[in-house]
Amino acid sequence: MPENIHRALDVDSHALRIVHRINELGSITAAARSLGYSQPAVSQHLKRLEARLGLPLVTKAGRGVRLTEAGRILARHAATVTQALDAAAGELSDLAGLRSGRVTLAAFPSASATVIPTLLRGLSQRHPGVQLNYLEAEPPEAVRAVRDQAADLAITFSYTGDQADPHHQSAQGLTVVPLWRDEMLVVVPRDHALAGRDRIDLAHLEAEQWIGGCPRCRAHLLDLAARSGFSPSISYETDNVLAVFGMVAAGLGVALVPALAIAAAPLPAGIVARPTSAGDFRTIHLVGTEGAESIPAIAATIRAIGEIDAAPWSLFGAVAGSHFAHAAFGAPSVG
């Protein structure tokens, strides 16, 4: 194809629409009226395109015009191209108007029974055209999913003061927004000597057998115990919080769990949960890529997360307002 023709067809979608309408209506005036242009503007556009192509596109035919062979070739392809452009414009409009869109969110298990159902319900009511896919994953895997583009957003947690907490390193280069503080609670049998206290000093549990939770939770227990001057004896380990509660109720040991875990699986009879005397907590974060809020469906999800009332799950310290993410997702940071 001659270079001048190649350049013209590369850049001029308006010309395709004009030629397509002239072919349909048989008149430059009618084509201009249907496209919302003036007749002189359409005539000038055609002349510029003919000059660029080096080929005539229309000839006079009575009171109207008819397309030349070059014009008919252009019109034949114009129908396909303009339909594709219109379809793309419609889909983009749906995305911008949140009538469509897809977001993949990753989060840890105790959020699956609390935060996630509330978020899914709210989004489906407000934006029924947006599809939210959910992936359950512990924080290291959830952060990796965002980095690998397998997830758009991740709700994670970190134990900020722990020396071995991997979140700071794994989330480097991503945007990390703190959402809530999740208080750590000591779970003991109801007849335990410390069960009646408002708060429990971990140092007073040095002689107890401990039931460890998930690997990161066990690491946090070891870190807190070290700060209190002892090394806990962990006799049992399980990722199942219901199993942890059952073991405590059976008198097999004591445990340290976050408040959100208790919200997800309420305590059975026979055991109680008390805050630590030091007020220990973990931080729940929202993790995404820089500029994620520029995608309408993701921005809607971020806003919905920021508007969640976390009080029913005993979470506190939420970032207030629905616009927090638009400022926070402007640049990468690590919480």
N, C-alpha and C positions, 0 to 999 in steps of 0.2 A: 504494500500500500504506500503511495506517495506520502512523504512526511507531512505535507500541509494538510492532507485529508486526515491523517492519523491524529494530528494535534486538534483539529476541529472536533472530531468525534469524541476525543478524550474529555473535552471540557464543557461542551455546550448542551446541557440537558434542556435548557429553555427552547432551543431550536427544535429539539425532538418533539416537544409538546406542540409547538406551532405547526410544524409539518404534519404531525398526526391529526390536528384539528382541521387543517386545510384539506387534507385527504378525506376527512369525514364530512365536512360541511361544504366544500367546493368553492369557498370564498374567503379572501383575506379578511374582509370586513366581519363576516360571521365568526371566523376563527378568533379574531381580536376580541369581539364582544363576549364570546364564551370564556375566554381566558382572563377577561378583565383588563385588557390592554387597549390602547388607542390603535386605530388602523395605521396611522403613520409609523408608530413605534414598531408594529409587527413587520411592516414593509421594510423599514430600516434594518431590523434584525435579520430578515431574509437576505437582504442585499449584502450585509456584512458576512453572513455565512457562505453565500455563493462566492464572494470574493476570496474567502479563506479556502474554500474547497476547489475553486477554479472550475466549477460546474454549475449550470443553471438548475434551479429546483422547481420553478413554476413557469408556465406560459399562459398567456391570455386564452380564454375560451368563452366567447360571447361576453356576457356581463360578469362572468366569474373568471376563475383560473383553474388550470388543471396541473397536476404534477408531471414533471418530466420523468424520464426513466430513473435518473439519479434521485429525484424526489420520492418516487414510488419505493425505491430500495430503502431510503431513509425512513419512510413512513412504515414500511413493513416491520422494521426492527424497532421503530419508535414505540409501537403498541406494547411490545414485550418490556422494553426498558421503562417506559412510564408506569406501567402496571407494577413493576418491581419497586420502583421508587415510591409510588403511592403506598404500596404494602409496607415498605420499610418505614415510611413516615407514620403510618398508622400504628405500627408496633412500637415505635419510639414514643409516640404520643401516649400510648397505653402505659409504657414504663414510667414516663414522666408524671402521668396522672395517677400512678399507683393502681391502675386497673389490671396490671400484670407485673411479673417480676418474681424472682426466686432468690431466697437467702438460705444459706446453710449455716446453722449455729451449732457449736459444740459446747458441752457443759458437763460437769461432774455429777455423780449419781444422786447426791442429796438434793441438788438443784432440780433433778428430773422430776421429783415428786412435789416440788413446791413452786419455784420460780417459773419453770418452763411451762407447766399447764396454764398458769395465769397469763404469761406472755402470749402463748398460742391462742388462747381465747380472745384476748384483747385485740390482737392483730387481725384475727379472722373476722371479728365484728367490725373493725374500723376499715380494714383494707382486704375485703374478701378475695380480691384478685391476686394478692401476693401469697406465694407459696413458701412456707417456712419449713425447711427440712432440718431435722434434729439428729445430732450425732452425740451419743454419750461417750465421754472420754475423760480420764483424769487430766489434770492441768498440763503435764509435760506433753501428752499426746494431743491435747486440744490446741496448745500453742503451736505444735508442729503442723497440725492440720491447717491452721491459718497461714503459716509460713509456706506450706506446700500448695496453698490455694485449694485444699480439699474442704475448707470451711471459710466463710466470710468473716465470722465473728466467733469469739469463744468467751464463755464465762468461766473464770478460773479462780483459784485461791492461792494465797501464799502466806507463809509464816515469816513476816518481815524480819524479825530479830534473830531467826535461826541461822547459824553459820552454814548449815548444809542445805538450806532451802534453794532449789534449783531454778525457781521462777525468774529471779533477777537476770540470770545469765541466758536462759532459754528465750526470754522475750525481748532480748536486745534488738533494737532496730524496728520493733513494732510499737504501736500506740497502746498504752496500758492506762486505763481509767479506773480509779478506785470507785467501787459502787457502795459496798457496805462493810461494816465490821461485824464479824460473827464471833460471839463470845464463846470461850472454851469453858466447858462444865465438867466437874468431877462427878462421876456416877458411882454411888455406893449403895449397899443394901440399906433398907429403911431402918434396920435395927443397929446399924453401925454407930460407933461411939461419936463420930463427927457428923452424923446425918442431920442433927438438929441445928447446926450452925448455919448462919447466913452465907458465909464464905469459908472455903477450906484452904488451909495452907498446905501446899504439896509436901513440904518438909515433914509434916505430921503423918504422912503416908509412906514414909521410907521403908517401913517393915512389911508393907502390904505386897501381895502378889498382884501383878498388873495384867490386864488383858489389852493387847495391842490391836490397833485398827489397821488402816491402810499403811503402806510403807512410809508415806510422807507424814501421816499422823503419828506413827511410831517414832520417826525421827524427831518430830516436834516434842513428843513426850520426853525423849532422852535429853533434848536440849533444855527443856524447862526443869527437869529433875537435876541436871548438872548445875543449873543456876541456883537451885535450892540446896545443893551440896550433897546429893546422893545419886546413885545409879539404880534405877528401878529394876526389880526382878520381873521380867515379862514371861509369864508362864504359858500364855495362850495368845495366838495371833489369828485374826480373822478380818476380812474386809466387810463382812456382813454385820451391819450395826444391830440387827435384830438378834444375831447370835451373841454379840457383845452384851446386850441387855440381858439375855437369858443366862449367860454365865455369871453376870453380876448378881442377878436374882437368886442363882443357885449357890451363892456364897463362894464362888471360885476366885474372886478377885475384885479389883476396882478398875475403873477406866476413865479416860479423858476423851470427851467427844465435843464437837462444836454444836451450838444451839440449833443450827439448821438440820443436823442429823436427827435431833429429837423432834423437830417439827415434821420431818419426813416420816419418822417412825416413833410415835409417842411411847413414853416410858410405860412398861407394864407395872402392875401392882407389885409392891415389895421392894422397889428401888427408888432413889431420889437423885436429883441432879443439883449441884451447887456450883456457883462461880468460884474461881480460884481467888485467893486473897490478893494476888497481884493483878487481877483484872486482865488475864491473858486473853488474846483474841487472834483470829486470823482475818486477813483482808480478802474480800471477794472483788475481783476485777472484771472489767470488760476489755478484751484484747482484740485488736483489729489492725489493719494496715493503714498507713498514712493516707488521708484523703478518702477513706472508705465512705464517708457521709456524702460524697458527691454522687453516689449511685442511689437513686430515689428509694428503692425497696430497702436497701441497707440503712439509709438514713431514717426511714420510718421505723425499722426495728430498733435502732439505737435510741430513738426518742421514746419508743414504747418501754424499753428497759429502764430508761431514766425516770419514767413516770410511775413505775411499779411501787406500790405501798408495801414495804417489806416488814412493817411492824407485826403482822400476824405470825411471822416466823422468828420473831425476837431478834431481827437484824436491826442495826442502828448505824447512824453516821452516813446515811445515803446522801449522795450528791443531789441537792435539790434542783428542781426545775427541769424542763424538757429540752433546754438548749445546751446542756452541759457538754454534750459530745461534739457539737459543732466547733466549739473552742478547743476541746481536748484532742480531737482527731486531726488538728491542723499540723501537728508535728509529732514525731516519735518520742516516746518517753517510757520510762520503766518505773512502776510503783513498787 
